[in-house]
């Protein structure tokens, strides 16, 4: 995938009535706090003594997806997500839809937190679409472009017990082919912005070559106008940079606000040749960054890429924050981006990115 496709994949997300010459694409990583009543609806659906069935739960999920999509739209985001209202967990949700996986009960991962870690007990296979219905519903309730986050094959393999394949890499490559099939289904449904989530890469950075090979499988045959992003968080980026620049994606979504941008210099040499989705709000604190603080964070991104290659985003999914805090962070983030655009137009911001 060449850099010549970067401007084309980005321009399609610019609103037709955008008031400034400069455009900073604003979006979210994916997850968002679920309404409390949705969690209650799930409990009712699991209670055999309650007159609340799967159809009732589906209606509740639709309502939640509609509500959060509207919150993203109201906050002013250029590319929205439904907040992953239908997803329980980033691996479990997909494993439940892939042939070859099975579940044997929750595993303690840290503190008092448990994860229903799946096992690969047989050959994995694509059985049913994973996200197409979700995407079609979301596009039906908003006029904004819709981004689809999807858990990457390396994380799906790494965060599962492998009881069938010779090694984790072999499993990851098989899963990459399934992700490619799902993305093709999404593209047929009209999706033009897909984000591959690979948080496991940060914990095992030596496997970046496996992730790169997986992405080659994923990108195979995907039209050039479909924007592919890779989200990586919470790791030592110097162990995967500049190698990740060879991966066939348009955009890298990186968590940097939580570390107070201590790793920003990692990406200055060699030149960052792809688009950068910069985390500008910290999802690990309930403190709401002010518009001025976020503007300062956005401007840090211009040390790496010019404005036409900067996407503005939170560090990661905001699902663990109180909902009102998550919304205020999103609203301030968008306002900060719009103010920076105006200041860029007025020549009030000096852009000195490392590639100049």
C-alpha positions in Angstrom: 0.0 0.0 0.0 1.6 3.2 -1.1 1.4 6.7 0.5 -0.2 8.1 -2.7 -3.5 6.8 -1.4 -3.4 8.8 1.9 -5.0 12.0 0.7 -7.8 10.2 -1.2 -8.7 8.0 1.8 -8.8 11.0 4.1 -10.7 13.5 1.9 -13.9 11.5 1.9 -14.4 12.1 5.6 -14.2 15.9 5.3 -17.7 17.4 5.7 -18.9 19.2 2.6 -19.6 22.3 4.6 -16.4 22.3 6.6 -15.7 26.0 7.4 -11.9 26.0 7.3 -9.3 25.3 4.7 -7.4 23.0 7.1 -9.1 19.8 8.2 -8.2 17.6 11.2 -10.1 14.4 11.1 -11.8 13.7 14.5 -12.9 10.3 15.6 -12.8 7.9 18.5 -11.0 4.6 19.0 -14.1 2.5 19.5 -15.6 1.6 22.9 -17.8 4.0 24.9 -19.5 3.7 28.3 -22.7 1.7 28.1 -25.9 3.2 29.5 -26.6 1.6 32.9 -30.0 0.4 31.7 -28.4 -1.6 28.9 -26.5 -3.7 31.5 -29.8 -4.2 33.4 -31.4 -5.3 30.1 -28.7 -8.0 29.7 -29.3 -9.2 33.2 -33.1 -9.5 32.6 -32.5 -11.4 29.4 -30.4 -14.0 31.2 -33.0 -14.4 34.0 -35.4 -17.2 33.1 -37.9 -15.9 35.6 -38.3 -12.6 33.7 -40.5 -12.0 30.8 -37.6 -10.4 28.8 -36.4 -12.3 25.8 -33.8 -12.0 23.1 -36.1 -9.8 21.0 -36.4 -7.4 23.9 -32.6 -7.4 24.4 -32.1 -6.7 20.7 -34.4 -3.7 20.9 -32.4 -2.4 23.9 -29.1 -2.9 22.0 -30.5 -1.0 19.0 -31.6 1.8 21.4 -28.2 2.0 23.0 -26.3 2.0 19.6 -28.6 4.7 18.3 -28.1 6.8 21.5 -24.3 6.6 21.6 -24.0 7.2 17.8 -26.1 10.4 18.4 -23.8 11.4 21.3 -20.8 11.1 19.0 -22.6 13.1 16.3 -23.7 15.8 18.9 -20.0 16.0 20.1 -19.2 16.9 16.5 -17.0 13.9 15.5 -16.3 13.6 11.8 -16.2 9.7 11.9 -18.4 8.1 14.4 -18.7 4.6 16.0 -21.7 3.1 17.9 -19.5 2.8 21.0 -19.4 -1.0 20.6 -22.7 -1.3 22.4 -23.2 -4.9 21.1 -19.8 -6.1 22.1 -19.1 -7.6 25.5 -15.3 -7.8 25.2 -12.9 -7.3 22.3 -11.8 -11.0 21.9 -14.8 -12.8 23.3 -17.2 -11.1 21.0 -15.4 -12.3 17.9 -14.4 -15.7 19.2 -18.1 -16.4 19.8 -18.6 -15.9 16.0 -15.7 -17.9 14.7 -15.9 -21.6 14.1 -13.2 -23.5 16.0 -13.3 -21.5 19.2 -14.9 -22.7 22.4 -15.3 -21.3 25.9 -14.4 -23.1 29.1 -15.1 -20.4 31.7 -13.5 -17.2 32.9 -9.8 -16.7 33.7 -8.5 -14.3 36.3 -6.3 -11.7 34.5 -5.6 -9.0 37.1 -6.9 -8.0 40.5 -10.5 -9.1 40.8 -11.0 -8.9 37.0 -11.9 -12.0 35.0 -11.8 -12.6 31.2 -13.7 -15.3 29.5 -10.6 -16.4 27.6 -11.5 -18.7 24.7 -9.7 -21.7 23.4 -9.0 -22.6 19.8 -10.0 -26.3 19.8 -10.3 -26.8 16.0 -9.6 -25.2 12.7 -10.9 -21.7 12.6 -13.4 -20.8 9.9 -15.6 -17.9 8.9 -19.2 -18.9 9.7 -21.3 -15.7 9.8 -20.7 -12.0 9.3 -19.4 -10.4 12.5 -20.0 -6.7 12.2 -22.0 -6.0 9.0 -25.4 -5.8 10.8 -23.8 -3.4 13.3 -22.4 -1.2 10.6 -25.6 -1.1 8.6 -27.6 -0.2 11.6 -25.2 2.6 12.6 -25.1 4.1 9.1 -28.9 4.1 9.2 -29.1 6.3 12.2 -26.4 8.9 11.3 -25.4 10.9 8.3 -21.7 11.0 9.5 -19.2 8.5 8.1 -19.0 5.4 10.3 -15.7 3.8 11.4 -15.6 0.1 12.2 -13.1 -1.1 14.8 -12.3 -4.8 14.6 -10.0 -6.8 16.8 -6.9 -7.9 14.9 -5.9 -11.5 14.3 -2.7 -11.3 16.3 -4.6 -10.2 19.5 -7.3 -12.8 18.7 -4.6 -15.4 18.7 -2.5 -14.1 21.5 -5.3 -13.7 24.0 -6.7 -17.2 23.4 -5.6 -20.7 24.4 -4.2 -22.4 21.3 -5.1 -26.1 21.4 -5.0 -26.9 17.7 -2.4 -25.0 15.7 1.3 -25.7 15.8 2.1 -22.1 16.9 0.6 -18.7 17.6 1.8 -17.3 14.3 0.1 -20.0 12.3 -3.2 -19.3 14.1 -2.8 -15.6 13.6 -2.3 -16.0 9.8 -5.5 -18.2 9.6 -7.4 -15.6 11.6 -6.1 -12.8 9.3 -7.7 -14.5 6.3 -11.0 -14.5 8.2 -10.6 -10.8 9.1 -10.0 -10.1 5.4 -13.2 -11.9 4.5 -15.1 -9.8 7.1 -13.6 -6.6 5.8 -14.6 -7.5 2.3 -18.2 -8.0 3.6 -18.0 -4.6 5.3 -16.7 -2.9 2.1 -19.6 -4.4 0.1 -21.9 -2.9 2.7 -20.4 0.5 2.1 -17.8 0.8 4.9 -14.8 3.0 4.0 -13.0 3.3 7.4 -11.8 0.2 9.3 -9.5 0.2 12.3 -7.6 -3.0 13.2 -7.0 -3.2 17.0 -3.8 -4.9 18.1 -3.2 -4.1 21.7 -1.3 -7.4 22.1 1.5 -6.0 19.9 2.4 -3.6 22.7 3.0 -6.5 25.2 5.0 -8.6 22.7 6.7 -6.1 20.4 9.2 -8.6 19.1 6.3 -10.1 17.1 5.8 -7.0 14.9 6.8 -9.1 11.9 3.9 -11.5 12.6 1.5 -8.5 12.8 2.9 -7.1 9.6 2.3 -10.4 7.8 -1.2 -10.6 9.2 -1.9 -7.1 7.9 -0.7 -8.2 4.4 -3.3 -10.9 4.5 -6.0 -8.5 5.7 -5.2 -5.8 3.1 -5.1 -8.2 0.2 -7.7 -7.1 -2.4 -9.1 -4.3 -0.3 -10.0 -1.3 -2.5 -7.6 1.7 -2.3 -10.4 4.1 -1.2 -11.0 2.1 2.0 -9.0 3.6 4.9 -7.2 1.1 7.1 -5.9 2.0 10.5 -3.9 0.2 13.1 -4.5 0.9 16.8 -1.7 0.1 19.2 -1.5 1.1 22.8 0.5 1.0 26.0 3.9 -0.1 24.9 7.5 0.9 24.2 7.0 2.1 20.6 10.8 2.3 20.0 10.7 -1.5 19.8 8.3 -1.4 16.8 9.3 1.8 15.1 10.2 2.3 12.2 9.4 -1.3 11.3 5.6 -0.6 11.5 5.9 1.9 8.7 6.2 -1.1 6.3 2.7 -2.3 7.3 0.0 -1.9 4.7 -2.2 0.6 6.6 -2.9 4.3 6.0 -3.1 5.4 9.7 -1.5 4.5 13.0 -3.6 5.2 16.1 -1.3 5.6 19.1 -1.8 6.2 22.8 0.5 9.1 23.8 -1.4 11.4 26.1 -1.3 9.0 29.1 2.5 9.0 28.9 2.6 12.8 28.6 4.1 12.4 25.1 7.4 11.1 26.4 7.6 8.8 23.4 6.8 11.5 20.8 10.5 11.7 19.7 10.5 8.0 18.8 8.5 8.9 15.6 10.7 11.8 14.4 13.5 9.7 13.0 13.1 8.3 10.4 10.2 10.4 9.1 6.7 9.2 9.9 5.4 8.6 6.4 1.8 7.5 7.2 -1.1 9.3 8.8 -1.0 9.7 12.6 -4.1 9.3 14.8 -2.8 11.0 17.9 -4.3 10.3 21.3 -5.0 13.8 22.7 -7.1 12.9 25.8 -6.2 10.4 28.5 -8.8 7.7 29.0 -7.3 6.7 32.4 -8.4 9.8 34.2 -11.8 11.3 35.0 -10.2 14.7 34.8 -11.6 16.4 31.7 -8.9 18.1 29.8 -9.7 21.7 28.9 -9.9 22.9 25.2 -6.7 24.8 25.7 -4.9 21.7 27.0 -6.1 19.6 24.2 -5.0 22.2 21.6 -1.5 22.0 23.1 -1.6 18.2 22.6 -2.8 18.4 19.1 0.0 20.9 18.2 2.5 18.3 19.5 1.3 16.1 16.6 2.6 18.6 14.1 6.1 17.6 15.3 5.5 14.3 13.6 3.2 14.9 10.6 1.7 18.0 8.8 -1.9 18.9 9.6 -3.2 17.1 6.5 -2.0 13.8 7.9 -3.1 14.3 11.6 -6.2 12.6 13.0 -7.4 13.7 16.4 -8.6 10.9 18.8 -8.6 9.8 22.4 -5.8 7.5 23.6 -7.9 4.4 23.5 -11.5 3.3 24.1 -13.3 5.4 26.8 -15.6 2.6 28.0 -14.3 2.7 31.6 -15.0 6.4 32.1 -18.3 7.8 33.5 -20.5 8.6 30.5 -20.7 12.3 31.2 -16.9 12.5 31.5 -16.4 10.6 28.2 -18.8 12.9 26.4 -17.2 16.1 27.8 -13.7 14.8 26.7 -15.1 14.2 23.2 -16.8 17.5 23.0 -13.7 19.4 24.2 -11.5 17.4 21.8 -13.6 18.4 18.8 -13.8 22.0 19.8 -10.0 22.1 20.2 -9.5 20.6 16.8 -11.8 23.2 15.2 -10.0 26.0 16.9 -6.6 24.7 15.8 -7.9 24.5 12.2 -8.9 28.2 12.4 -5.5 29.2 13.8 -3.7 27.2 11.1 -5.8 29.0 8.5 -4.8 32.3 10.1 -1.1 31.4 10.1 -1.0 31.6 13.9 0.5 28.1 14.3 4.0 27.3 13.0 4.1 23.7 11.7 7.5 22.2 11.9 7.1 18.5 11.5 10.1 16.2 11.4 9.8 15.4 7.7 10.5 18.9 6.5 
